[in-house]
């Protein structure tokens, strides 16, 4: 029931800011149909590690991160609401999932509110390159394997070197019809 509450809150916030939702800054190096090569600028991430299957981990991680941005934080002896950004990222590492929100560019590590939960970790990601496939529909652990294979073929065809870090990026609130959803798989490359 608590997950539903957070999804509703997220939906209300996200829908009112749909056109204004900040996304991570990147330079587009190559676009080839649904494939892209991007170089992301350094960014600050709020992250939480969770376990379980993709859906369980995404929901659980989202809840903890949503609590953080909705005010379970402290800066200068008070809580501060942090605006939602897109996408919500999920990265699998063995049996764990790392769920992440990219923080708005206006923040530095010094100005960003500190999480109250010990589960939330703030990290600085360096400039990085990713090969990306953009697609619509629902994202489930069982059905992104086809997109993963296509992205790996693109990486090989372009002579790129994969660093085997796979991220799943979801941009839309849960009520968005599947064919209107924007999703991405990203594989880190050299």
N, C-alpha and C positions, 0 to 999 in steps of 0.2 A: 504494500500500500504506500509506503514511503517513497518508493521508486516512482510511482505514479504521480505523487505530489511534486517531485523534482522535475519530472518530464513536463508537467503542466506549467510549472514556473519557468523552466527553460523555454518552453514553447511560447509563452507570453512575451518573455524578454526577446527571444530570437525573432518572433514574427514582427514585433514593433521596430526592430532594428535590421530587418532583412537586407535592405539595400545598404545599410551603413555598417554592417558587421565587418570588423577589421580581419584581414587575412594576413598570413606571414608574407613578408616581402621577399621576392625572388626575381632573378633575371632569367628570362626565357632564352635558352641557348638554341633549342631546336624544337620545331613542332612538325609532326608527321602523323596526320589523321588523329587518332586518339592517344598517340604517344607524344611525350614531351621530355626534354632534358632541361632541368632547372638548376640554377645555383641559388640556394637560399642564403639570405643575409644572416648574420648572427642574431640570435633571438633568445629570449628567456622563456622557459617552460615551467609550468606547474605540473608535477607528475606524481602518480601513485602506482605502486605495484599491486597487482591482484592475481588471483589464481582462478581456475575453472575454465569452462569452455568460453569461446569468444563472446557469446551473448551475456553470460553471467559476469565475466570479467569486465566487459564494457559497461554494463549497468552499475556494477559495484564501484568501479573506478570513477565513473561519471558522477555518482552520488557524492563521493568524498570530495572530488574537485569542485562540484557545484556548491557544496557547503562552504568551501574555502572562498570562492568568488562572491557568494551571496552574503558573506559577512563573518564567517568563522576564521577571522584573522585579526591582526592587531598592527596598528601603526600609530605612533605618537599617542599611546594610551587609549585608542579607540578603534573600533572596527570600521572597515571601509568596503563598500560594495565595488566590485571590479566588473567592468563590462565583459560580456561574453565575446569571444572571438570564434572564428571557424578556421579550420575544421577541428573536430575532436579526433585525436590520433590514437591508434592502438598499435603496439609493437610486441610481437611474440618473442620471448626469450626462454627457451626450453619449455617448462611447464608454467611459466609466469607470463603475465601480460603487463606491459607498461602503458598506462593510459595517460594522455597528456593534453593540456590546453596550452596554446601559445599565448603569452601575455601581450597586452598592447604595447606598441613601440614607445609610448610615452614613459614607460617605467624603466628604471634601472634596478639592479639588485638592491641598491640602497633605498630607493623610493617605493618599492613594491611592498605591500603589507605582508607581514610574516604569518604563515599558517599557524593556527592553534593546534591542529591535528599533527601528530608526529608522523603520520602516514604520508603527508603531502611534502614533497621535496621540490625546492626551487633550484633549477639548473640553468646554466648558460650553454646554449648550443652554438658551436662555431659555424663559420661559413661552410656549407656542405653542398655537394651535387647529388641529384637524384634523377633516375629515370622514372617516368611516371606514365601510368595508363589511366585515363579518365573514362568513367562509365556511369550508367544510371542503374536503378533497380535497388533491391534490398541486398545488404551485405551480410553474408553468413559465412562462418568458417568453412562450411562444407561446399560453398559455391564460388569462393574466390580463387580456387586452384586453377581454373581455366584462365582467368585474367593473369595470374601469376606466371603461368607457362608462356602466355603471349608476351608478357613483359620481358621475361628471360630471353625469348627468341629475339625480340627487338634489341636487347642489350648485346647479344652475340652478333647479330647482323650489323650493328654499328661499330663493332670492335671495341666495345667498352669493357671495363673491368668492374665486375660486381663485388661489392663488399658484403653482400648477403644479409644486409639489414633491411627487413621488410616492414613497412608501415602501412596501415589501413587508415585512410582519411575519409571521414564522413562530415558533410557540410550542412545537412538539412535536419530540421526538427522531425520527430517521429511521425507526425500526421501527414507529412508530405507524401503524395502519391508516388509509388516506386518509379514510374517513368519520368518524373520530374526531379528525382534525387540526383545529386552530384556526389560521386564517390571517386576515390583514387586509390591505387596501390602505388607505393613508392619504394624503390630499391636504391639504396645508397650506392654510388659509384665513385671511382677515383677520378 
